[in-house]
Amino acid sequence: MARSTKPALRKRVTRQPRAGGRVILLNKPFGVVSQFSGEDHTLADLVKVKGVYPAGRLDKDSEGLLLLTDHGPLQHRISHPGMKWEKRYWVQVEGRITDKALQQLQQGVVLKDGPAKALSAEQIDPPTLWPRNPPIRYRASVPDSWINITLGEGRNRQVRRMTAAVGFPTLRLVRHQVGMWEITNIPSGKYQTIELSAIQLRDLLAQ
């Protein structure tokens, strides 16, 4: 009896589109650029999830929280300078910070691209952080201070330019919070993936 030469029919599996979106909380190390190509040390060395893109940027010489997402409207909502998502930074500055300088940061300073001010700026004890590679150059004759700065915008190198404008150059900069998300318990170079429901996305886009 001859065998049938007709190919077996395969059952087509229809994948339902995801109703929500994905957000990745990356603790970006020093020296890594906030893109997936074009430099020696990129996000491709750290994040192995396909289809996600940075929501905003973090300078190559800055560390801490960088958000990535696969949801276009949310990416735009987070990164657009007019959306006013609060961003918080731990900043090590050269010198002993003064109350006058902290007040200046909150009242506003004039930068080359216009005035800028912090929503809050306060001196803090040194936070418990991972070692930086390479480490900050230590000079026994020059003291340093740590401050916590909150911004409602994120212009290019804004924190560094603001602290320099009040006479305290930034030595180390770590972003520890963007909106509702923090890097608590995420080691440097590692990330956490969060799956958002459609309802959670709707609420975030409405903020």
Secondary structure, DSSP 8 states (H G I E B T S, - for coil): -----S------------SSEEEEEEEE-TT--SSSSSSSS-GGGT---TT-EESS---TT-EEEEEEES-HHHHHHHH-GGG---EEEEEEEES---HHHHHHHHH-EEETTEEE--SEEEEE--------SS-----TTS-EEEEEEEES---TTHHHHHHHHTT--EEEEEEEEETTEE-TT--TT-EEEEEE-HHHHHHHHH-
